[in-house]
Amino acid sequence: MNNIIKSELKYQFAKKYLAYALSTITQRALPDVRDGLKPVHRRLLYAMYLLNLSPKSQYKKSARVVGDVIGKFHPHGDQSVYDALVRLAQDFSTRYRLIDGQGNFGNIDGDNAAAMRYTETKLTNISEFILNGIEEDTVKFQKTYDGELEEPQILPSQFPNILANGSSGIAVGMATSIPPHNVNEICEALIYLNNHTSCSVTDLLKFIKGPDFPTGGILNDDKKEIYKAYNTGRGFFEVKSKYKVEDLGRGSYQIVVTEIPYSVNKSKLIEKIANIIMNKKNKLLDHVSDESDERIRIVLRPKNRNVIPSDLMNSLFEQTELKNKFFLNMNVLNEKSQPTIMNLKDILKSLLKHRYNILNNRLKFQLSKIKKRLEILKSFLIVYKNLDKIIKIIRHSNDPKKELLRQFRFSIIQVDAILEMRLRNLKKIEEIEIKKEFRLLEVEKKKIGKILNSKLLQRKEINKEYEEVLLHFGDNSTYGKRKSLLEKFEVLTEDELVSKLEVVENINLSLINNQFLKAKKGHFKTNDLKQNSNLNLIINCITTDQICMISNIGKSYILDCRSLKFGSIKGIAISKYLNLKENEKIIDAFKYHEKNKIVLASKEGFVFVVNCIDLFSNKKSGKKIFNIKKNDEFATSCLFEDKKDRHIAVFFNNDLNNKLIIFDSKEIPVLQKGSGLIAFKGRGYKLSSIYTLENDLVFYDYQNQEIEINKNLKNYLSKRGKTGKSIKLKNIRFFRGFDNNFVL
């Protein structure tokens, strides 16, 4: 009963959850900045070290390694440990592999590795640099989970693993995401920082250009974003695939993707591209195929030879993971095992500080070892000077150890070493060798003492260490130069992307009975014009055009040609595209250009000019533009050009007579919307058509040919609102000014 704790449940939950969260953060998800490893990776490398799995040794079964790790150090499931091992052996996951694997360790398509009983492993040369010095008291050890063995709290890590291989993980309430980098650039930056401790992040970025991914690709050389990421410890990097264009002859080509962004699953990427083709979301691309073996080879074929390769790839970069973002979050455990977000300089400083600690610990260990050896050698030299006396003591004394301590004032260590000497070590030549060793160790002792007491010498030693890393793993090694190239990316706006994705095609639209729209591929030709009582007008346009329509009640509508439906023989009801009122019909239609001006006219003869932009509406319900009077309705329109159109010609008629009136275009107003002004007088007359004329008063047909309807049209010049004069007309189709717009 004395062990019962009285507390509110919420406090106990909070306490326990906090303990769990801290355990997850420090023991599972976040790497230590000093060696760049999480506990499971550190235990894997140490267990393999104990198994003598050096780069020169034979491979051992992965199951043996995993068994040692979970049995001795890591009380977790074997699959999670094996997954960690596999990742360290994958050349597409790890820039500088820490484990050399033999067998199936998975692939970039996302296929899993073979079972641990089938694969074999050993350490790489890089792991040797991470473990180098572990037996020289360079790092602290702690008891394992069961208290039977000891394991290192941290590894010496001469190799700058935290940046070279990066890390990723999700903890409770925090995460880390560090991309791999080029070790040549890291070591040069470390040496520079070691020599110039007050340098800035900008100075360090002269060496570290950005991440260097094992899968290569092209990195966006956005200096501003790169600086922001490394200066704050948070940001992102854009990476896109590397590709080449292969000529297939006769103007045809194909695009071959050879490198894809880091951590992108190739099979899922190809599946997504295939779905884009099937769903017709990219009209520039015709086919995708995977011809990869050990190297990536994704083949993309364009719709036709006229497609520009850069346009096709830029569209796919925006639609797929061929371009991807890698987010930077340099959240790591510092030397006190506290989670901290560090910037680039903080991480490099931590690496240097760790190496200074390792250097001092190693030198102190070596110095202690040398002093101990010198102490023993000193006793050996005394033995050679007093050989007969010491032999006599050993042969005749009941307690030679005590007697030697009394007569020669040896230390316990010296006496033990003397008593353990073999007779063959008493040779003269052995004495010479011991004197030589004694002198060399004295020199080494002084050298170590100088280094321990000199920051300058320590700095040189640290620089030598990183120069050694450069020699073995830098640009001139088998690991080669930077894999991810740097290039400034082209930035596409959403409109530019849409325009590049679209294949522009010629189409023609027919307005049938003022109620149906029929869309067909190709352009309608003027020599195909035939009188058809059902057809109202035909418009030649392209798939990216917008069509302006005006109804009998004076409302304007905008229809995007991208939304048109093809294939119907009778046409599609306009009500499928627009929300028309009861008894509302589309009377006129033309291609929309926002800079144009349009003359609008009603049957009763009311006219005005409107800017085309005022006709625009995104709504399916349209926009009221013409206030039609009672018993009147919208009749027609024509294009009006300020600089050349000087007159307005209006044809109107009744059952017996056709009339024409021509007046100055300045007599009708430019309105945003309204009722307009009357163009002619005449009881029972209705407006049939309206046109604009230049000063020469010439009418034109669809083929831009002059049409003579009267020898002297000046006789029809008048003021607006007059009765006009009679005119005889044949079945002539005048051009209304709209390009490729045919009134039937």
VOGU-3710 file (C-alpha; in Angstrom, 3 decimals, decimal comma):
1> mnniikselk> 0,000/0,000/0,000  2,958/2,339/0,550  3,814/2,188/-3,202  0,467/3,599/-4,337  0,827/6,997/-6,020  -2,173/9,277/-5,852  -2,338/11,394/-9,011  -4,809/12,554/-11,641  -4,955/10,271/-14,667  -4,196/13,068/-17,141
11> yqfakkylay> -0,885/13,833/-15,417  0,142/10,183/-15,485  -0,804/9,903/-19,158  1,212/13,022/-19,943  4,218/11,734/-18,007  4,181/8,314/-19,636  3,604/9,673/-23,120  6,448/12,155/-22,705  8,763/9,314/-21,728  7,649/7,369/-24,801
21> alstitqral> 8,108/10,400/-27,046  11,626/11,075/-25,767  12,529/7,431/-26,226  11,250/7,496/-29,799  13,147/10,689/-30,579  16,494/9,690/-29,106  16,494/5,916/-29,614  14,786/5,482/-32,956  14,023/8,389/-35,262  16,696/11,095/-35,065
31> pdvrdglkpv> 20,372/10,603/-35,965  23,246/11,836/-33,849  24,993/14,747/-35,532  28,436/13,352/-34,640  28,313/10,044/-36,527  25,092/10,570/-38,509  23,681/7,254/-37,281  20,564/6,122/-35,493  21,000/3,478/-32,751  20,015/0,589/-35,032
41> hrrllyamyl> 22,604/1,580/-37,662  25,287/2,103/-35,017  24,596/-1,330/-33,524  24,657/-2,953/-36,954  28,101/-1,568/-37,744  29,470/-2,428/-34,295  28,099/-5,977/-34,402  29,691/-6,504/-37,831  32,938/-5,059/-36,482  32,890/-7,604/-33,658
51> lnlspksqyk> 32,271/-10,342/-36,239  35,449/-9,201/-38,058  33,468/-8,461/-41,230  36,091/-6,084/-42,600  36,177/-5,172/-46,324  38,931/-7,771/-46,841  37,103/-10,582/-45,042  34,625/-13,112/-46,400  30,905/-12,292/-46,526  28,638/-13,579/-43,763
61> ksarvvgdvi> 24,929/-14,309/-43,916  22,766/-11,285/-43,114  20,756/-13,500/-40,754  23,892/-13,983/-38,627  24,441/-10,228/-38,413  20,791/-9,514/-37,608  20,810/-12,278/-34,984  23,834/-10,771/-33,233  22,292/-7,283/-33,316  18,931/-8,226/-31,809
71> gkfhphgdqs> 20,472/-10,757/-29,399  23,185/-8,511/-28,001  22,254/-4,872/-28,586  18,883/-4,107/-30,165  15,782/-5,695/-28,586  13,474/-5,164/-31,560  12,023/-7,202/-34,405  14,413/-8,870/-36,812  12,633/-7,456/-39,897  13,101/-3,840/-38,835
81> vydalvrlaq> 16,812/-4,469/-38,235  17,160/-6,236/-41,585  15,366/-3,361/-43,351  17,891/-0,939/-41,841  20,755/-3,182/-42,982  19,323/-3,413/-46,509  19,077/0,361/-46,854  22,740/0,795/-45,904  23,642/-1,652/-48,704  21,487/-0,104/-51,482
91> dfstryrlid> 23,452/2,087/-53,881  20,253/3,928/-54,941  19,329/4,743/-51,313  22,748/5,515/-49,824  25,243/7,831/-51,521  28,236/6,174/-49,763  27,302/2,629/-48,806  28,279/1,517/-45,307  27,547/-2,164/-45,971  28,715/-4,248/-48,912
101> gqgnfgnidg> 25,908/-6,616/-49,858  25,994/-9,794/-51,916  22,679/-11,037/-53,263  19,312/-9,414/-53,955  19,026/-6,201/-51,944  15,989/-4,805/-53,790  15,830/-2,270/-56,595  14,639/1,206/-57,505  11,295/-0,238/-58,672  10,404/-0,868/-55,036
111> dnaaamryte> 10,943/-4,641/-55,090  11,922/-5,974/-51,665  15,269/-7,533/-50,852  15,573/-11,305/-50,583  15,124/-12,863/-47,155  18,066/-12,388/-44,780  18,970/-16,088/-45,005  19,820/-15,622/-48,700  21,858/-12,401/-48,615  25,384/-11,839/-47,328
121> tkltnisefi> 27,160/-8,758/-46,035  30,377/-7,211/-44,832  31,576/-3,702/-44,027  32,801/-1,207/-46,632  35,935/0,951/-46,468  33,740/3,859/-45,406  32,548/1,928/-42,349  36,185/1,370/-41,402  36,638/5,146/-41,341  33,529/5,456/-39,139
131> lngieedtvk> 34,779/2,780/-36,702  38,452/3,741/-36,847  39,842/4,303/-33,330  36,982/2,672/-31,443  39,436/0,519/-29,422  41,555/3,489/-28,359  39,193/4,875/-25,693  37,989/7,508/-28,159  34,298/7,074/-27,295  32,302/6,171/-24,228
141> fqktydgele> 30,656/2,798/-23,857  27,434/1,927/-22,072  25,799/-1,263/-20,853  23,526/-3,056/-23,303  19,805/-3,449/-22,582  20,387/-6,645/-20,540  23,487/-5,360/-18,775  25,714/-8,224/-19,983  27,746/-6,440/-22,641  28,856/-2,957/-23,573
151> epqilpsqfp> 28,147/-0,932/-26,707  29,475/2,454/-27,911  27,331/5,499/-27,229  28,697/7,052/-30,402  31,166/6,025/-33,111  34,414/7,939/-33,790  33,339/8,660/-37,400  36,230/10,213/-39,261  33,866/10,113/-42,254  31,306/13,033/-42,193
161> nilangssgi> 28,341/10,667/-42,442  25,527/12,983/-41,294  25,837/15,066/-44,476  27,437/12,535/-46,824  24,612/9,995/-46,498  21,930/12,152/-44,913  19,093/10,750/-42,857  15,324/10,690/-42,584  12,943/9,758/-39,800  9,664/10,588/-38,107
171> avgmatsipp> 9,418/10,829/-34,333  6,677/12,043/-32,017  6,037/15,695/-32,849  9,168/16,095/-34,928  10,964/14,678/-37,937  14,274/14,862/-39,761  15,084/14,967/-43,450  18,696/15,464/-44,522  19,702/14,772/-48,140  23,002/13,111/-49,126
181> hnvneiceal> 25,899/15,380/-50,116  29,186/15,084/-51,958  31,935/14,110/-49,511  34,554/16,067/-51,479  32,567/19,279/-50,966  31,906/18,467/-47,289  35,577/17,837/-46,472  36,695/21,002/-48,257  34,084/22,975/-46,283  35,220/21,320/-43,017
191> iylnnhtscs> 38,864/22,164/-43,676  37,915/25,749/-44,543  35,781/26,122/-41,399  38,556/24,569/-39,325  40,950/27,246/-40,611  38,388/30,103/-40,570  36,131/29,590/-37,563  34,301/32,911/-38,042  33,232/32,207/-41,634  29,566/32,461/-42,648
201> vtdllkfikg> 27,128/30,034/-44,258  27,619/31,964/-47,507  31,354/31,197/-47,353  30,645/27,497/-46,796  28,249/27,402/-49,756  31,214/28,162/-52,010  32,218/24,567/-51,296  28,891/22,800/-50,679  26,787/23,485/-53,767  23,767/21,498/-52,615
211> pdfptggiln> 22,705/17,874/-52,146  24,307/15,106/-54,219  21,864/12,249/-54,635  22,917/8,640/-55,352  20,390/8,529/-58,217  21,870/11,665/-59,797  19,345/13,937/-61,494  19,540/17,693/-61,976  19,361/20,024/-58,970  17,755/23,447/-59,280
221> ddkkeiykay> 20,579/25,957/-58,849  18,357/28,455/-57,040  20,956/30,317/-54,950  18,357/32,140/-52,867  16,427/29,011/-51,890  19,620/26,984/-51,285  20,993/29,681/-48,975  17,688/29,935/-47,118  17,606/26,167/-46,565  21,176/25,854/-45,297
231> ntgrgffevk> 21,055/29,053/-43,247  17,896/28,087/-41,340  18,168/24,299/-41,404  14,802/24,097/-43,150  13,852/24,391/-46,803  13,573/22,349/-49,962  15,498/21,411/-53,077  13,996/20,790/-56,504  15,358/17,837/-58,442  14,384/16,772/-61,940
241> skykvedlgr> 15,241/13,815/-64,134  18,107/13,784/-66,556  17,197/12,905/-70,125  18,567/12,789/-73,653  16,941/13,005/-77,088  17,619/10,118/-79,468  17,230/10,761/-83,204  15,182/8,072/-84,973  15,667/9,536/-88,467  13,285/11,375/-90,818
251> gsyqivvtei> 12,614/14,017/-88,194  11,336/11,530/-85,583  12,857/11,186/-82,150  12,361/9,661/-78,718  13,284/10,919/-75,246  15,233/8,624/-72,907  15,178/9,374/-69,170  18,451/8,125/-67,663  18,231/9,444/-64,082  15,215/10,071/-61,862
261> pysvnkskli> 14,889/12,059/-58,597  16,030/10,538/-55,315  13,548/8,260/-53,468  11,143/8,117/-56,450  9,808/4,610/-57,173  10,475/3,949/-60,883  7,628/1,490/-61,476  5,066/3,808/-59,868  6,456/6,720/-61,877  5,972/4,828/-65,155
271> ekianiimnk> 2,497/3,756/-64,052  1,563/7,396/-63,443  2,887/8,467/-66,851  0,882/5,641/-68,475  -2,292/6,823/-66,685  -1,700/10,359/-67,961  -1,559/8,987/-71,520  -4,688/6,832/-71,081  -6,661/9,675/-69,511  -5,453/12,077/-72,242
281> knklldhvsd> -4,063/14,552/-69,727  -0,975/15,212/-71,829  -1,586/15,544/-75,546  2,126/15,847/-76,340  2,963/12,296/-75,206  2,032/9,156/-77,113  3,831/6,236/-75,436  6,040/5,285/-72,470  8,091/2,128/-72,005  10,629/0,859/-69,485
291> esderirivl> 13,814/-0,494/-71,057  15,881/-0,363/-67,852  18,418/-2,974/-66,777  21,037/-2,046/-64,169  20,749/1,475/-65,532  17,560/3,483/-65,822  16,159/3,843/-69,331  12,601/5,168/-69,572  11,617/5,778/-73,206  9,061/8,491/-74,023
301> rpknrnvips> 7,641/8,908/-77,522  5,925/12,179/-78,553  2,605/12,449/-80,432  4,367/13,649/-83,554  7,686/14,979/-84,792  6,520/18,590/-84,385  6,403/18,327/-80,570  9,334/20,206/-79,026  11,243/17,873/-76,614  11,678/20,561/-73,941
311> dlmnslfeqt> 7,932/21,330/-74,004  7,086/17,644/-73,550  9,522/17,206/-70,676  8,522/20,464/-68,959  4,884/19,351/-69,045  5,797/15,948/-67,549  7,970/17,631/-64,916  4,854/19,457/-63,714  2,548/16,415/-63,931  4,734/13,635/-62,499
321> elknkfflnm> 7,584/12,857/-60,098  10,058/13,296/-62,961  10,531/16,534/-61,045  10,347/16,287/-57,299  11,011/18,287/-54,157  13,273/17,043/-51,366  12,538/18,836/-48,115  15,370/19,746/-45,772  14,845/19,563/-42,020  18,187/19,295/-40,224
331> nvlneksqpt> 16,715/18,136/-36,930  19,409/16,071/-35,200  20,574/15,014/-31,747  23,402/17,197/-30,459  26,263/16,002/-28,264  23,910/16,063/-25,251  21,352/13,887/-27,121  18,976/16,824/-27,380  16,934/17,274/-30,591  18,039/20,508/-32,277
341> imnlkdilks> 17,494/22,085/-35,678  20,935/23,066/-36,932  22,022/25,072/-39,927  24,911/24,036/-42,151  27,596/25,773/-40,088  26,258/24,302/-36,814  26,457/20,777/-38,233  29,978/21,259/-39,557  31,073/22,775/-36,232  29,618/19,764/-34,398
351> llkhryniln> 31,531/17,406/-36,680  34,770/19,284/-36,034  34,185/19,390/-32,292  33,570/15,639/-32,279  36,776/15,005/-34,211  38,738/17,206/-31,786  37,363/15,168/-28,874  38,217/11,915/-30,650  41,721/13,197/-31,458  42,383/14,217/-27,847
361> nrlkfqlski> 41,001/10,949/-26,472  43,073/8,901/-28,924  46,244/10,870/-28,209  45,743/10,515/-24,452  45,197/6,781/-24,888  48,338/6,492/-27,018  50,306/8,621/-24,573  49,195/6,444/-21,666  50,142/3,328/-23,627  53,567/4,797/-24,507
371> kkrleilksf> 54,234/5,794/-20,893  53,360/2,304/-19,726  55,628/0,774/-22,356  58,461/3,200/-21,522  58,126/2,254/-17,877  58,538/-1,414/-18,779  61,409/-0,749/-21,186  63,151/1,316/-18,532  62,993/-1,656/-16,161  64,394/-3,928/-18,903
381> livyknldki> 67,374/-1,617/-19,344  68,019/-1,771/-15,595  67,895/-5,574/-15,831  70,569/-5,582/-18,573  72,848/-3,427/-16,379  72,339/-5,628/-13,317  71,715/-8,960/-14,985  73,753/-11,250/-12,672  72,421/-9,674/-9,518  68,789/-9,854/-10,637
391> ikiirhsndp> 69,177/-13,497/-11,758  70,699/-14,333/-8,373  67,765/-12,686/-6,553  65,247/-14,547/-8,677  67,062/-17,912/-8,163  67,737/-17,670/-4,424  65,100/-15,363/-2,924  61,967/-16,842/-1,412  60,005/-13,801/-2,568  61,870/-12,369/-5,612
401> kkellrqfrf> 59,118/-9,848/-6,357  59,369/-8,299/-2,917  63,153/-8,347/-3,016  63,297/-6,628/-6,421  60,897/-3,962/-5,213  63,078/-3,335/-2,186  66,497/-3,269/-3,852  65,737/-1,532/-7,196  62,577/0,379/-6,294  60,694/-0,973/-9,328
411> siiqvdaile> 56,977/-0,419/-9,706  54,573/-3,351/-9,584  54,154/-3,170/-13,381  57,933/-3,244/-13,898  58,469/-6,189/-11,571  55,694/-8,184/-13,241  57,223/-7,495/-16,656  60,724/-8,537/-15,446  59,492/-11,746/-13,926  57,644/-12,590/-17,145
421> mrlrnlkkie> 60,727/-12,047/-19,334  61,899/-15,055/-21,319  65,525/-16,173/-21,291  65,879/-15,500/-25,011  65,107/-11,821/-24,351  68,371/-11,560/-22,448  70,394/-11,647/-25,663  72,560/-8,655/-26,438  70,671/-7,978/-29,638  67,452/-7,711/-27,675
431> eieikkefrl> 69,035/-5,042/-25,495  69,910/-3,028/-28,624  66,365/-3,327/-29,960  64,895/-2,241/-26,625  67,166/0,828/-26,492  66,089/1,724/-30,038  62,399/1,268/-29,168  62,901/3,355/-26,021  64,337/6,266/-28,053  61,561/6,102/-30,648
441> levekkkigk> 58,860/6,041/-28,001  60,422/9,014/-26,257  60,251/10,939/-29,531  56,639/9,846/-30,054  55,798/10,843/-26,483  57,149/14,362/-27,017  55,305/14,642/-30,340  51,983/13,641/-28,775  52,590/15,995/-25,859  53,135/18,884/-28,267
451> ilnskllqrk> 49,945/18,107/-30,173  47,902/17,872/-26,967  49,197/21,260/-25,864  48,847/23,022/-29,233  45,560/23,988/-30,897  47,453/24,758/-34,103  48,918/21,247/-34,300  45,550/19,717/-33,481  43,997/21,725/-36,309  46,617/20,364/-38,708
461> einkeyeevl> 45,889/16,817/-37,555  42,151/17,278/-38,132  42,815/18,703/-41,589  45,013/15,668/-42,357  42,164/13,371/-41,354  39,757/15,020/-43,792  42,431/15,092/-46,495  42,705/11,340/-46,009  38,930/11,040/-46,476  39,248/13,140/-49,630
471> lhfgdnstyg> 41,970/10,857/-50,933  39,927/7,672/-50,425  36,390/8,872/-51,222  36,720/12,225/-53,012  36,345/13,229/-56,647  39,476/11,351/-57,735  38,452/8,087/-56,055  36,309/5,253/-57,382  33,271/7,051/-55,930  33,744/9,759/-58,542
481> krksllekfe> 32,565/13,320/-58,820  29,194/14,872/-58,031  26,289/12,872/-59,467  23,578/15,537/-59,241  24,289/18,316/-61,717  23,313/21,926/-60,998  21,138/23,876/-63,406  18,736/26,820/-63,153  15,211/25,511/-63,749  12,763/27,055/-66,195
491> vltedelvsk> 9,699/28,270/-64,282  6,361/27,714/-66,042  3,189/29,543/-65,092  -0,050/27,576/-64,990  -1,198/29,188/-68,231  2,083/28,346/-69,963  1,795/24,748/-68,791  -1,767/24,475/-70,096  -0,746/25,935/-73,439  2,168/23,506/-73,756
501> levveninls> -0,027/20,531/-72,878  -2,528/21,337/-75,585  -2,230/20,256/-79,183  -3,909/23,003/-81,206  -6,271/21,611/-83,866  -8,400/23,253/-86,512  -12,148/22,866/-85,942  -15,363/24,356/-87,297  -18,637/25,062/-85,490  -22,088/25,078/-87,095
511> linnqflkak> -25,053/26,837/-85,486  -28,172/24,826/-86,446  -31,716/26,175/-85,970  -30,305/28,608/-83,391  -30,431/25,731/-80,879  -27,724/23,211/-81,739  -23,927/23,327/-82,090  -22,125/20,854/-84,313  -18,339/20,619/-83,873  -16,115/19,006/-86,497
521> kghfktndlk> -12,355/18,611/-86,914  -10,785/20,645/-89,727  -11,670/23,967/-91,294  -14,737/24,695/-93,392  -13,834/25,978/-96,877  -15,582/28,855/-98,589  -16,095/26,888/-101,791  -18,169/24,394/-99,773  -20,739/27,077/-98,946  -24,238/25,910/-99,860
531> qnsnlnliin> -27,563/27,318/-98,960  -29,030/25,346/-96,075  -32,216/26,506/-94,430  -31,291/24,832/-91,142  -27,761/26,241/-90,850  -27,483/29,738/-89,398  -23,710/30,252/-89,487  -20,357/28,428/-89,471  -17,225/29,502/-87,585  -13,704/28,301/-88,358
541> cittdqicmi> -11,541/28,315/-85,220  -8,993/26,297/-83,204  -9,289/24,235/-80,044  -7,854/27,007/-77,833  -10,317/29,678/-79,009  -13,297/31,066/-77,142  -16,611/31,725/-78,885  -18,889/34,632/-77,999  -22,601/33,972/-78,521  -25,467/36,451/-78,330
551> snigksyild> -29,060/35,380/-77,767  -32,363/36,821/-78,975  -32,957/38,484/-75,580  -29,618/40,341/-75,708  -27,470/38,162/-73,409  -23,843/37,307/-74,228  -22,215/33,941/-73,462  -18,618/32,711/-73,699  -17,986/29,106/-74,731  -14,489/27,579/-74,493
561> crslkfgsik> -13,713/25,355/-77,484  -11,930/22,929/-75,154  -15,328/21,919/-73,761  -16,854/21,095/-77,159  -18,137/17,602/-77,871  -17,416/16,056/-81,251  -18,979/13,254/-83,249  -22,669/14,182/-83,167  -24,331/14,235/-86,614  -27,252/16,448/-85,533
571> giaiskylnl> -25,185/18,580/-83,173  -25,321/19,087/-79,399  -28,078/21,179/-77,839  -26,646/24,534/-76,797  -28,480/24,110/-73,489  -25,911/21,370/-72,689  -23,209/24,048/-72,665  -25,161/27,111/-71,444  -28,024/27,877/-69,087  -30,571/29,385/-71,479
581> kenekiidaf> -33,966/30,698/-70,450  -37,202/29,371/-71,866  -37,669/30,451/-75,515  -34,133/31,881/-75,546  -32,131/31,134/-78,695  -28,599/31,866/-79,873  -28,811/34,276/-82,822  -25,177/35,133/-83,507  -21,695/33,796/-82,689  -18,104/34,826/-83,423
591> kyheknkivl> -14,557/34,266/-82,115  -13,883/36,214/-78,938  -10,947/38,668/-78,922  -10,922/40,981/-75,938  -9,430/43,940/-77,867  -12,132/43,986/-80,562  -15,195/46,212/-80,806  -18,546/44,901/-81,999  -21,607/46,606/-83,503  -24,827/45,091/-82,105
601> askegfvfvv> -28,226/45,536/-83,764  -31,826/44,559/-82,999  -34,575/43,780/-85,528  -36,355/47,043/-84,774  -33,166/48,894/-85,776  -31,542/49,785/-82,446  -27,722/49,762/-82,674  -24,661/50,532/-80,545  -20,961/49,609/-80,318  -19,623/47,517/-77,434
611> ncidlfsnkk> -16,079/46,609/-76,401  -15,683/42,864/-76,731  -14,272/42,581/-73,210  -17,637/43,824/-71,890  -19,294/40,789/-73,478  -17,165/38,384/-71,435  -18,703/36,273/-68,687  -17,480/33,110/-66,902  -21,025/32,202/-65,954  -23,062/29,660/-67,863
621> sgkkifnikk> -26,049/31,929/-67,302  -24,365/34,625/-69,414  -24,411/38,403/-69,128  -27,134/40,894/-70,066  -25,661/43,301/-72,614  -28,524/44,521/-74,877  -31,670/45,898/-73,246  -34,140/44,684/-75,840  -37,426/46,582/-75,999  -40,835/44,911/-76,024
631> ndefatsclf> -41,720/43,112/-79,277  -38,058/43,413/-80,384  -35,170/40,926/-80,383  -31,485/40,803/-81,154  -30,753/40,459/-84,892  -27,065/40,507/-85,801  -23,589/41,969/-85,254  -20,413/42,887/-87,107  -16,812/43,741/-86,349  -15,961/47,415/-85,896
641> edkkdrhiav> -12,406/48,718/-86,344  -11,829/52,283/-85,143  -8,998/53,197/-87,496  -10,603/52,248/-90,816  -14,373/51,786/-90,380  -15,965/55,189/-91,087  -19,525/54,222/-91,942  -22,277/51,878/-90,828  -24,428/50,231/-93,529  -27,831/48,900/-92,448
651> ffnndlnnkl> -30,053/46,723/-94,639  -33,725/46,559/-93,604  -36,833/45,292/-95,339  -40,490/44,394/-95,275  -42,379/41,853/-97,349  -42,200/44,032/-100,501  -39,087/46,149/-100,346  -35,361/46,141/-99,381  -33,788/49,345/-98,164  -30,246/50,542/-97,311
661> iifdskeipv> -29,027/53,408/-95,191  -25,364/54,382/-94,695  -24,368/56,835/-91,960  -21,242/57,981/-90,115  -20,034/55,513/-87,474  -19,577/58,395/-85,025  -23,356/58,688/-84,802  -23,709/55,511/-82,714  -22,395/55,360/-79,158  -19,911/52,955/-77,490
671> lqkgsgliaf> -21,706/51,446/-74,470  -20,895/48,809/-71,859  -24,532/47,769/-72,152  -27,754/49,494/-73,121  -30,600/49,887/-75,629  -28,702/51,726/-78,354  -30,029/54,326/-80,813  -32,421/53,887/-83,753  -30,656/53,377/-87,100  -33,605/53,887/-89,523
681> kgrgyklssi> -37,283/54,843/-89,735  -39,926/52,806/-91,472  -43,191/51,303/-90,252  -43,191/47,523/-90,685  -39,496/47,352/-91,653  -37,109/44,987/-89,854  -33,319/45,111/-89,771  -31,816/42,208/-91,756  -28,042/42,847/-91,606  -25,440/45,421/-90,646
691> ytlendlvfy> -21,894/46,093/-91,906  -19,030/48,505/-91,488  -17,552/50,312/-94,487  -14,434/52,306/-95,145  -14,506/55,677/-96,941  -14,513/53,967/-100,333  -17,941/52,458/-99,526  -17,035/48,983/-100,838  -18,607/45,699/-99,735  -16,530/42,485/-99,661
701> dyqnqeiein> -17,414/38,792/-99,772  -15,892/35,892/-97,802  -13,005/35,615/-100,267  -12,184/39,298/-99,806  -13,510/40,124/-103,276  -15,266/43,447/-103,955  -19,025/43,216/-104,488  -20,740/45,882/-106,539  -24,374/46,198/-105,419  -24,926/49,697/-106,783
711> knlknylskr> -22,830/51,958/-108,982  -23,144/54,916/-106,629  -23,509/54,034/-102,937  -23,041/57,710/-102,020  -26,740/58,118/-102,761  -27,413/56,039/-99,618  -25,384/58,275/-97,327  -27,623/59,899/-94,759  -28,010/60,839/-91,174  -28,808/58,058/-88,714
721> gktgksiklk> -32,538/57,523/-88,153  -33,706/58,414/-91,684  -35,892/56,273/-93,974  -33,088/55,149/-96,309  -33,492/54,256/-99,984  -34,684/51,186/-101,782  -32,129/48,777/-103,213  -32,304/45,653/-105,304  -30,366/42,717/-103,775  -29,421/39,304/-105,070
731> nirffrgfdn> -28,473/36,385/-102,782  -25,092/37,885/-101,854  -23,104/36,918/-98,731  -21,294/39,963/-97,409  -18,272/39,700/-95,129  -19,063/40,937/-91,599  -15,416/41,493/-90,613  -15,102/38,361/-88,439  -12,358/36,015/-89,685  -13,689/32,705/-91,026
741> nfvl> -17,251/33,465/-89,947  -19,788/32,426/-92,566  -23,446/33,521/-92,393  -25,666/31,222/-94,462
//
